[in-house]
């Protein structure tokens, strides 16, 4: 599935659905169909605190209700997979990917505060406070076991920001078209103040969202990429250059996005970059086999460390 170019540009640049280019006539981003599989349709209560749950469950993290979904069972020697959705999305978008991964491993996902069926945040969120919620989820779904974080777009950025401070539990990363670590600076540089039309709308809306004007109330300012050691990392970028469809400035945006993917390689000395040749921004929907294979490779490598 490849979306309309300019609508996709918005989703890719700041990964928050529901914000459109004013007056451009773009249709709203497609919504995921309600999940109908076991990982996201049936709520399963955890009868035994020692037994991992499957299905969907609300957990408490510092007084907030967080919606969590899990598939599969733990396998000795293999990390638990935790999927992080993009901004404006929810764990329902990841249901098919999670179920496929759950055939061989334990795979879980969660709605961040302000997304899906989780509580809205009670105050503005930061990278650090978002990480506190992720830690609470990992405690519930993985316990003391290592994890592989696989994040799409904003979820990829959050995964890569989290891993350096939690090297004791993050055993690997898969970053699927992750939001650039220098997104604000890139956009401010490539679309000058003198610009008008769709590109200017895109710049202004994106910078506002980066500053926290989004449903998660989450600000994610630019920052240097920090190292998480030598954990296995796969960075997977889109291959369909749809950002080029933004009038006048699209080529520069596409180039900046590609450079942003390369910057994420610095998160580990054991990183690789690949391209999903037939994918737009949602790689796990356009080419799910590419996402599955990348995640399983990282799980395998992490399990051998």
Residue frames relative to the residue before (quaternion, step in Angstrom):
aa qw qx qy qz dx dy dz
X 1.0000 0.0000 0.0000 0.0000 0.00 0.00 0.00
X 0.0137 -0.7905 0.6117 -0.0263 3.59 -0.65 1.10
X 0.3383 -0.7979 0.4718 0.1622 3.53 -0.56 1.17
X 0.6971 -0.4108 0.3755 0.4520 3.52 -1.35 0.10
X 0.5994 -0.6551 0.3258 0.3248 3.56 -0.79 1.03
X 0.7510 0.3989 -0.2549 0.4603 3.59 0.63 -1.05
X 0.6057 0.5193 -0.3654 0.4795 3.61 1.05 -0.57
X 0.6456 0.5142 -0.3174 0.4669 3.57 1.01 -0.81
X 0.6014 0.5686 -0.3639 0.4273 3.56 1.02 -0.72
X 0.6451 0.5111 -0.3204 0.4690 3.56 0.97 -0.81
X 0.6691 0.5008 -0.3045 0.4570 3.54 0.87 -0.96
X 0.6814 0.4953 -0.2955 0.4506 3.56 0.90 -0.89
X 0.7009 0.5049 -0.2968 0.4072 3.56 0.79 -0.97
X 0.8270 0.0510 -0.0518 0.5575 3.58 0.90 -0.73
X 0.3809 -0.7952 0.4285 0.1976 3.55 1.33 0.19
X 0.5521 0.5537 -0.4444 0.4373 3.57 0.89 0.88
X 0.2980 -0.7707 0.5376 0.1682 3.57 -0.48 1.17
X 0.7012 0.4940 -0.3347 0.3901 3.54 -1.31 0.28
X 0.6588 0.4143 -0.3214 0.5395 3.58 1.27 0.07
X 0.0830 -0.8365 0.5413 0.0183 3.59 -0.67 1.03
X 0.5601 -0.5578 0.4743 0.3874 3.53 -1.30 0.22
X 0.4247 -0.7370 0.4628 0.2495 3.57 -0.49 1.17
X 0.8666 0.1364 -0.1046 0.4685 3.53 -0.92 1.00
X 0.5655 0.6324 -0.3811 0.3675 3.58 1.23 0.14
X 0.4465 -0.7324 0.4298 0.2821 3.58 1.23 -0.12
X 0.3954 0.7079 -0.5001 0.3041 3.59 1.17 0.37
X 0.4568 -0.6585 0.5187 0.2979 3.54 -1.06 0.70
X 0.5904 -0.5688 0.4280 0.3804 3.54 -1.21 0.47
X 0.6000 -0.5606 0.4122 0.3948 3.60 -1.12 0.56
X 0.5579 -0.6128 0.4440 0.3408 3.53 -1.12 0.71
X 0.3259 -0.7242 0.5716 0.2063 3.54 -1.07 0.74
X 0.4937 -0.6360 0.4914 0.3320 3.53 -1.09 0.63
X 0.4972 -0.6297 0.5010 0.3244 3.54 -1.08 0.70
X 0.5896 -0.5648 0.4162 0.4002 3.60 -1.01 0.63
X 0.4861 -0.6866 0.4549 0.2924 3.54 -0.85 0.96
X 0.1687 -0.8052 0.5640 0.0716 3.54 -1.00 0.83
X 0.5675 0.6011 -0.3958 0.4000 3.57 1.22 0.12
X 0.7285 -0.4726 0.2792 0.4099 3.53 -1.29 0.24
X 0.6452 0.5553 -0.3427 0.3974 3.58 1.06 -0.60
X 0.8347 0.2120 -0.0868 0.5009 3.59 1.05 -0.48
X 0.6674 0.5027 -0.3319 0.4379 3.59 1.13 0.26
X 0.7654 0.2991 -0.1680 0.5445 3.59 1.05 -0.67
X 0.2995 -0.7454 0.5683 0.1783 3.53 -0.81 1.00
X 0.1171 -0.7988 0.5896 0.0233 3.54 -0.79 1.08
X 0.3161 -0.7491 0.5512 0.1872 3.55 -0.65 1.07
X 0.4072 -0.6997 0.5313 0.2495 3.54 -1.07 0.73
X 0.2554 -0.8110 0.5114 0.1246 3.55 -0.25 1.30
X 0.7836 0.1974 -0.0895 0.5823 3.56 1.02 -0.77
X 0.4666 -0.7073 0.4521 0.2788 3.57 -0.66 1.10
X 0.6710 0.5043 -0.3003 0.4531 3.59 1.14 -0.57
X 0.6771 0.4874 -0.2896 0.4692 3.60 1.19 -0.40
X 0.4328 -0.6969 0.4955 0.2856 3.61 -0.82 0.88
X 0.3838 -0.7286 0.5173 0.2329 3.56 -0.97 0.81
X 0.1678 -0.7225 0.6493 0.1681 3.53 -1.34 0.29
X 0.6395 0.4684 -0.3981 0.4617 3.53 -1.16 0.63
X 0.6299 -0.5283 0.4137 0.3911 3.56 -1.21 -0.53
X 0.0372 0.7988 -0.5962 0.0717 3.54 -0.94 0.90
X 0.3434 -0.6991 0.5858 0.2239 3.54 -1.15 0.69
X 0.0659 -0.7906 0.6079 0.0323 3.56 -0.83 0.98
X 0.4208 -0.6923 0.5268 0.2573 3.56 -1.22 0.48
X 0.0154 0.7679 -0.6399 0.0251 3.54 -0.90 1.00
X 0.8278 -0.1746 0.0640 0.5292 3.56 -0.39 1.26
X 0.7604 -0.4063 0.1983 0.4662 3.56 0.93 0.94
X 0.6518 0.4680 -0.3247 0.5006 3.59 1.25 0.03
X 0.4016 -0.7004 0.5392 0.2396 3.55 -1.09 0.77
X 0.0782 -0.8026 0.5913 -0.0106 3.56 -0.71 1.14
X 0.3429 -0.7542 0.5344 0.1673 3.55 -0.80 1.09
X 0.0169 -0.8146 0.5757 -0.0682 3.56 -0.64 1.20
X 0.0907 -0.7815 0.6162 0.0369 3.57 -1.06 0.78
X 0.0229 -0.8062 0.5911 -0.0069 3.59 -0.99 0.84
X 0.0948 -0.7596 0.6417 0.0479 3.53 -1.21 0.68
X 0.7894 0.3364 -0.2283 0.4599 3.55 -1.21 0.50
X 0.3895 -0.7013 0.5528 0.2255 3.52 -1.37 0.11
X 0.6092 -0.5633 0.3984 0.3909 3.58 -1.14 0.53
X 0.1699 -0.7613 0.6191 0.0906 3.54 -1.15 0.71
X 0.5022 -0.6646 0.4555 0.3139 3.58 -0.76 1.01
X 0.8239 0.2440 -0.1928 0.4739 3.51 -0.97 0.93
X 0.7108 0.3875 -0.2603 0.5262 3.61 1.25 -0.04
X 0.4715 -0.6883 0.4676 0.2920 3.60 -0.85 0.89
X 0.5088 -0.5836 0.5313 0.3439 3.52 -1.36 0.31
X 0.3221 -0.7392 0.5621 0.1841 3.58 -0.97 0.89
X 0.0372 -0.7808 0.6236 0.0109 3.58 -0.89 0.93
X 0.2271 -0.7984 0.5523 0.0771 3.54 -0.65 1.22
X 0.1379 -0.7819 0.6046 0.0632 3.59 -1.00 0.86
X 0.3578 -0.7677 0.5004 0.1796 3.56 -0.63 1.19
X 0.5719 -0.5721 0.4616 0.3640 3.53 -1.31 0.26
X 0.6538 -0.5048 0.3822 0.4144 3.56 -1.27 0.23
X 0.7840 0.2828 -0.2368 0.4994 3.55 -1.03 0.80
X 0.6506 0.4685 -0.3096 0.5112 3.57 1.29 -0.04
X 0.2625 -0.7309 0.5980 0.1982 3.56 -1.31 -0.26
X 0.7108 -0.4517 0.3111 0.4403 3.55 -1.27 0.08
X 0.5228 0.6344 -0.4209 0.3835 3.63 1.16 -0.39
X 0.6084 0.5675 -0.3524 0.4285 3.59 1.07 -0.69
X 0.7351 0.4308 -0.2110 0.4791 3.56 1.13 -0.68
X 0.3663 0.7903 -0.4485 0.2003 3.58 1.31 -0.05
X 0.6884 0.4745 -0.2987 0.4602 3.60 0.81 -0.93
X 0.6365 0.5187 -0.3229 0.4707 3.56 0.98 -0.83
X 0.6622 0.5133 -0.3065 0.4517 3.57 0.91 -0.91
X 0.6645 0.5068 -0.3137 0.4508 3.59 0.90 -0.88
X 0.6405 0.5156 -0.3265 0.4661 3.59 1.00 -0.78
X 0.6715 0.4814 -0.2960 0.4794 3.57 0.90 -0.88
X 0.6431 0.5532 -0.3104 0.4291 3.57 1.10 -0.72
X 0.5202 0.6317 -0.4200 0.3923 3.58 1.23 -0.15
X 0.7923 0.2502 -0.1288 0.5413 3.59 1.14 -0.57
X 0.7959 0.1808 -0.0717 0.5733 3.59 1.18 -0.48
X 0.5177 -0.5575 0.5098 0.4016 3.54 -1.31 0.00
X 0.0123 0.8045 -0.5895 0.0712 3.55 -0.71 1.13
X 0.0253 -0.8101 0.5844 -0.0396 3.55 -0.84 1.01
X 0.0842 -0.7572 0.6437 0.0722 3.53 -1.36 0.31
X 0.1000 -0.7972 0.5917 0.0662 3.57 -1.24 0.25
X 0.4337 -0.6460 0.5597 0.2852 3.52 -1.31 0.45
X 0.3777 -0.7053 0.5472 0.2457 3.55 -0.78 0.97
X 0.6487 -0.4934 0.3806 0.4369 3.58 -1.21 0.34
X 0.7747 0.2806 -0.2435 0.5116 3.54 -0.84 1.05
X 0.7060 0.3880 -0.2487 0.5377 3.58 1.30 0.02
X 0.8533 0.1455 -0.0898 0.4926 3.55 -1.21 0.57
X 0.7880 -0.3171 0.2579 0.4604 3.54 -0.98 -0.93
X 0.4719 0.6474 -0.4640 0.3781 3.60 1.20 0.33
X 0.6442 -0.5138 0.3957 0.4054 3.56 -1.25 0.35
X 0.5017 -0.5833 0.5329 0.3522 3.52 -1.27 0.39
X 0.5284 -0.6213 0.4499 0.3638 3.62 -1.03 0.57
X 0.4498 -0.7004 0.4899 0.2589 3.55 -1.07 0.71
X 0.7783 0.0807 -0.0463 0.6210 3.57 1.30 -0.28
X 0.6884 -0.4616 0.3275 0.4536 3.60 -1.18 0.27
X 0.3118 -0.7648 0.5427 0.1529 3.54 -1.06 0.84
X 0.2233 -0.7355 0.6263 0.1302 3.51 -1.32 0.55
X 0.6901 -0.4136 0.3634 0.4698 3.55 -1.30 0.04
X 0.6723 0.5137 -0.2987 0.4415 3.58 0.96 -0.88
X 0.6955 0.4556 -0.2956 0.4704 3.61 0.84 -0.88
X 0.5961 0.5368 -0.3597 0.4766 3.58 1.12 -0.58
X 0.6382 0.5319 -0.3160 0.4581 3.57 1.09 -0.72
X 0.5919 0.5568 -0.3660 0.4535 3.58 1.11 -0.60
X 0.6456 0.5032 -0.3165 0.4794 3.59 0.99 -0.81
X 0.6426 0.5170 -0.3258 0.4621 3.58 0.94 -0.84
X 0.6293 0.5287 -0.3369 0.4593 3.60 0.97 -0.77
X 0.6484 0.5154 -0.3195 0.4603 3.58 0.97 -0.82
X 0.6356 0.5130 -0.3240 0.4773 3.58 1.06 -0.75
X 0.6633 0.5057 -0.3127 0.4543 3.59 0.88 -0.91
X 0.6118 0.5473 -0.3517 0.4500 3.58 1.01 -0.75
X 0.6956 0.4827 -0.2711 0.4579 3.57 1.00 -0.85
X 0.7989 0.3547 -0.1770 0.4523 3.59 0.71 -1.01
X 0.7933 0.2919 -0.1496 0.5130 3.60 1.14 -0.50
X 0.2918 -0.7642 0.5294 0.2249 3.58 1.13 -0.43
X 0.7982 -0.2361 0.2072 0.5141 3.56 -0.79 -1.06
X 0.4922 0.6792 -0.4282 0.3362 3.59 1.24 -0.09
X 0.5269 -0.6096 0.4736 0.3556 3.60 -1.13 0.53
X 0.2287 -0.7741 0.5780 0.1195 3.57 -1.23 0.46
X 0.2324 -0.6840 0.6633 0.1954 3.48 -1.39 0.39
X 0.2132 -0.7694 0.5918 0.1114 3.57 -0.74 1.07
X 0.0461 -0.7805 0.6234 -0.0057 3.56 -0.85 1.03
X 0.0323 0.8474 -0.5235 0.0821 3.56 -0.24 1.26
X 0.2658 -0.7456 0.5928 0.1483 3.52 -1.14 0.79
X 0.8630 0.0315 -0.0345 0.5030 3.56 -1.01 0.89
X 0.8187 0.0148 0.0151 0.5739 3.63 -0.54 -1.08
X 0.6097 0.5511 -0.3477 0.4512 3.59 1.09 -0.65
X 0.6257 0.5227 -0.3312 0.4749 3.57 1.14 -0.60
X 0.6302 0.5246 -0.3280 0.4691 3.56 0.99 -0.83
X 0.6759 0.4927 -0.3008 0.4582 3.58 0.87 -0.93
X 0.6248 0.5415 -0.3341 0.4525 3.59 1.02 -0.76
X 0.7060 0.4652 -0.2612 0.4658 3.55 0.89 -0.98
X 0.6324 0.5043 -0.3361 0.4825 3.59 1.14 -0.50
X 0.6661 0.5263 -0.2904 0.4417 3.58 1.09 -0.75
X 0.6485 0.5986 -0.3282 0.3368 3.57 0.83 -1.00
X 0.6629 0.5216 -0.3569 0.4013 3.68 0.74 -0.79
X 0.7137 0.4344 -0.2540 0.4872 3.60 1.08 -0.66
X 0.7578 0.3121 -0.1758 0.5453 3.59 1.26 -0.12
X 0.1209 0.8371 -0.5193 0.1222 3.53 0.89 0.97
X 0.5628 0.6020 -0.3844 0.4160 3.56 1.26 -0.25
X 0.8047 0.2517 -0.1394 0.5192 3.61 1.14 -0.42
X 0.6574 0.4641 -0.3287 0.4944 3.64 1.12 -0.42
X 0.1538 -0.8374 0.5236 0.0310 3.55 -0.36 1.31
X 0.8083 -0.0361 0.0332 0.5867 3.60 1.22 -0.23
X 0.2097 -0.7709 0.5928 0.1016 3.54 -1.29 0.44
X 0.0470 -0.7201 0.6877 0.0791 3.51 -1.31 0.59
X 0.1064 -0.8023 0.5873 0.0068 3.55 -0.62 1.20
X 0.1192 -0.8221 0.5565 0.0136 3.56 -0.35 1.30
X 0.8007 -0.2391 0.0987 0.5404 3.55 -0.22 1.35
X 0.0762 0.8461 -0.5202 0.0875 3.54 0.92 1.00
X 0.5862 -0.5634 0.4569 0.3608 3.54 -1.15 0.70
X 0.5389 -0.6605 0.4183 0.3135 3.57 -0.84 1.00
X 0.4959 -0.6593 0.4691 0.3152 3.61 -1.01 0.72
X 0.7416 0.3125 -0.1995 0.5590 3.59 1.28 -0.29
X 0.1333 0.8591 -0.4870 0.0836 3.56 1.13 0.68
X 0.6814 0.4920 -0.3085 0.4455 3.60 0.81 -0.95
X 0.6803 0.4826 -0.2944 0.4665 3.58 0.85 -0.93
X 0.6278 0.5426 -0.3381 0.4441 3.58 0.99 -0.81
X 0.7077 0.4707 -0.2695 0.4528 3.54 0.83 -1.01
X 0.6428 0.5166 -0.3247 0.4632 3.58 0.99 -0.80
X 0.6583 0.5036 -0.3023 0.4708 3.57 1.09 -0.71
X 0.7600 0.4359 -0.2140 0.4319 3.57 0.81 -1.04
X 0.7410 0.2405 -0.1783 0.6011 3.59 1.22 -0.41
X 0.2292 -0.8317 0.4889 0.1294 3.61 0.03 1.26
X 0.6841 -0.4867 0.3599 0.4068 3.53 -1.30 0.35
X 0.6497 0.5352 -0.3128 0.4400 3.57 1.12 -0.61
X 0.5159 0.6584 -0.4148 0.3583 3.59 1.24 -0.25
X 0.1300 -0.7690 0.6195 0.0890 3.52 -1.26 0.52
X 0.6973 0.5054 -0.3209 0.3943 3.56 -1.28 -0.15
X 0.8386 -0.2244 0.1423 0.4756 3.56 -1.26 -0.42
X 0.6479 0.5292 -0.3364 0.4324 3.60 0.94 -0.82
X 0.6572 0.5024 -0.3146 0.4656 3.58 0.98 -0.80
X 0.6252 0.5215 -0.3340 0.4749 3.59 1.02 -0.78
X 0.6445 0.5325 -0.3074 0.4545 3.53 0.96 -0.91
X 0.6539 0.5161 -0.3065 0.4606 3.57 0.91 -0.93
X 0.7092 0.4757 -0.2793 0.4390 3.57 0.73 -1.06
X 0.6744 0.4859 -0.3024 0.4666 3.58 0.91 -0.87
X 0.6489 0.5256 -0.3199 0.4476 3.56 0.97 -0.82
X 0.6747 0.4890 -0.3058 0.4606 3.57 0.84 -0.93
X 0.6196 0.5335 -0.3450 0.4610 3.60 1.07 -0.66
X 0.6601 0.5023 -0.3089 0.4654 3.56 0.95 -0.87
X 0.6290 0.5292 -0.3332 0.4618 3.59 0.97 -0.81
X 0.6779 0.4819 -0.2806 0.4791 3.58 1.11 -0.67
X 0.6915 -0.5136 0.2704 0.4301 3.60 1.23 0.08
X 0.5272 0.6138 -0.4254 0.4056 3.59 1.25 0.10
X 0.4695 0.6179 -0.4696 0.4209 3.54 0.41 1.34
X 0.6993 -0.5040 0.2878 0.4173 3.62 -1.14 0.41
X 0.6739 0.4796 -0.3011 0.4745 3.59 1.13 -0.54
X 0.3086 -0.7584 0.5026 0.2775 3.59 1.29 -0.26
X 0.4361 0.7161 -0.4176 0.3502 3.54 1.19 0.67
X 0.1923 -0.7570 0.6162 0.1013 3.55 -0.79 1.06
X 0.0035 -0.8012 0.5982 -0.0172 3.57 -0.91 0.90
X 0.0821 -0.8449 0.5282 0.0177 3.56 0.43 1.25
X 0.6546 -0.4940 0.3954 0.4136 3.55 -1.29 0.34
X 0.0944 0.7732 -0.6235 0.0672 3.54 -1.18 0.63
X 0.5906 -0.5544 0.4426 0.3846 3.54 -1.23 0.44
X 0.4675 -0.6401 0.5269 0.3068 3.54 -1.18 0.57
X 0.1874 -0.7907 0.5767 0.0844 3.56 -0.73 1.10
X 0.5084 -0.6812 0.4488 0.2758 3.55 -1.14 0.66
X 0.2083 -0.7405 0.6259 0.1285 3.52 -1.18 0.76
X 0.6899 -0.4807 0.2737 0.4669 3.57 1.12 0.63
X 0.6904 -0.4605 0.3581 0.4279 3.55 -0.98 -0.89
X 0.2406 0.7794 -0.5427 0.2002 3.59 1.08 0.65
X 0.5400 -0.6121 0.4465 0.3667 3.63 -1.08 0.54
X 0.0000 0.7942 -0.6050 0.0567 3.55 -0.86 1.02
X 0.0588 -0.7602 0.6451 0.0497 3.55 -1.03 0.84
X 0.1524 -0.7524 0.6381 0.0590 3.54 -0.87 1.08
X 0.0574 -0.8036 0.5923 -0.0119 3.58 -0.63 1.14
X 0.1161 -0.8169 0.5641 0.0314 3.57 -0.61 1.14
X 0.5803 -0.5842 0.4331 0.3665 3.57 -1.23 0.46
X 0.3343 -0.7632 0.5249 0.1739 3.55 -1.17 0.63
X 0.6304 0.4946 -0.3342 0.4963 3.60 1.24 -0.30
X 0.2879 -0.8245 0.4628 0.1518 3.63 -0.31 1.22
X 0.0498 0.8642 -0.4990 0.0417 3.57 0.73 1.05
X 0.5417 0.6098 -0.4198 0.3981 3.60 1.14 -0.36
X 0.5634 0.6130 -0.3817 0.4014 3.58 1.18 -0.48
X 0.5930 0.5958 -0.3662 0.3992 3.61 1.19 -0.36
X 0.5089 0.6038 -0.4465 0.4207 3.60 1.22 -0.14
X 0.4918 -0.7050 0.4139 0.2996 3.62 -0.57 1.10
X 0.8760 0.1203 -0.1425 0.4447 3.51 -1.14 0.96
X 0.8212 0.2556 -0.1135 0.4975 3.59 0.81 -0.95
X 0.4243 0.7600 -0.4280 0.2432 3.58 1.27 -0.11
X 0.6391 0.5373 -0.3431 0.4303 3.59 0.95 -0.81
X 0.6557 0.5002 -0.3092 0.4736 3.58 0.99 -0.82
X 0.6292 0.5296 -0.3330 0.4613 3.59 1.04 -0.76
X 0.6549 0.5140 -0.3122 0.4576 3.57 0.94 -0.89
X 0.6529 0.5091 -0.3106 0.4669 3.56 0.97 -0.84
X 0.6587 0.5107 -0.3099 0.4575 3.58 0.96 -0.87
X 0.6275 0.5344 -0.3376 0.4546 3.57 1.04 -0.78
X 0.6521 0.5072 -0.3111 0.4698 3.59 0.96 -0.89
X 0.6526 0.5012 -0.3183 0.4708 3.58 0.96 -0.79
X 0.6129 0.5518 -0.3442 0.4487 3.58 1.10 -0.66
X 0.6284 0.5247 -0.3402 0.4627 3.58 1.03 -0.74
X 0.6441 0.5174 -0.3190 0.4644 3.58 1.01 -0.78
X 0.6156 0.5600 -0.3485 0.4312 3.59 1.04 -0.72
X 0.6352 0.5479 -0.3424 0.4231 3.59 1.04 -0.72
X 0.5175 0.6468 -0.4236 0.3666 3.62 1.16 -0.33
X 0.6047 0.5855 -0.3496 0.4114 3.58 1.17 -0.50
X 0.5020 0.6605 -0.4337 0.3517 3.61 1.21 -0.13
X 0.7952 0.0560 -0.0403 0.6024 3.60 1.22 -0.33
X 0.4783 -0.6442 0.5110 0.3086 3.55 -1.19 0.53
X 0.6952 0.4003 -0.2473 0.5434 3.57 1.33 -0.06
X 0.3529 0.7505 -0.4723 0.2986 3.57 0.87 1.05
X 0.0858 -0.7694 0.6293 0.0687 3.55 -1.20 0.59
X 0.2490 -0.7509 0.5972 0.1325 3.54 -1.23 0.64
X 0.0406 0.7837 -0.6185 0.0409 3.56 -0.92 0.93
X 0.3438 -0.7379 0.5509 0.1840 3.55 -1.31 0.36
X 0.2891 -0.7047 0.6217 0.1827 3.55 -0.98 0.92
X 0.3198 -0.8353 0.4121 0.1738 3.52 0.16 1.39
X 0.7782 0.3434 -0.1729 0.4965 3.61 0.99 -0.77
X 0.5760 0.6245 -0.3478 0.3966 3.58 1.25 0.29
X 0.3470 -0.6353 0.6432 0.2496 3.42 -1.36 0.55
X 0.8259 -0.2376 0.1550 0.4873 3.56 -1.16 -0.56
X 0.7299 0.3997 -0.2418 0.4990 3.60 0.91 -0.87
X 0.1638 -0.8388 0.5144 0.0701 3.55 0.38 1.27
X 0.6777 0.5114 -0.3010 0.4343 3.58 0.93 -0.86
X 0.6638 0.4372 -0.3052 0.5245 3.61 1.28 -0.20
X 0.6936 0.4823 -0.2808 0.4555 3.58 0.92 -0.88
X 0.7907 0.0151 0.0246 0.6115 3.56 0.98 -0.88
X 0.1222 -0.8500 0.5066 0.0765 3.60 0.48 1.17
X 0.6084 0.5680 -0.3655 0.4167 3.58 1.07 -0.64
X 0.6066 0.5473 -0.3557 0.4538 3.59 1.11 -0.63
X 0.6620 0.4985 -0.2985 0.4734 3.58 0.94 -0.89
X 0.6595 0.5129 -0.3141 0.4511 3.59 0.87 -0.94
X 0.6872 0.4879 -0.2986 0.4479 3.58 0.82 -0.95
X 0.6452 0.5152 -0.3294 0.4579 3.60 0.97 -0.78
X 0.6662 0.4968 -0.3060 0.4645 3.59 0.91 -0.89
X 0.6792 0.4858 -0.3036 0.4588 3.59 0.87 -0.86
X 0.6083 0.5352 -0.3603 0.4623 3.61 1.06 -0.60
X 0.6734 0.4804 -0.3002 0.4749 3.57 0.92 -0.87
X 0.6212 0.5325 -0.3420 0.4621 3.60 0.99 -0.77
X 0.6581 0.5142 -0.3019 0.4598 3.55 0.94 -0.94
X 0.6791 0.4845 -0.2903 0.4689 3.58 0.89 -0.95
X 0.6588 0.5081 -0.3109 0.4595 3.59 0.96 -0.85
X 0.6610 0.5249 -0.3043 0.4414 3.57 1.04 -0.76
X 0.6802 0.4919 -0.2820 0.4646 3.57 1.20 -0.44
X 0.5316 0.6480 -0.4045 0.3659 3.58 1.27 -0.14
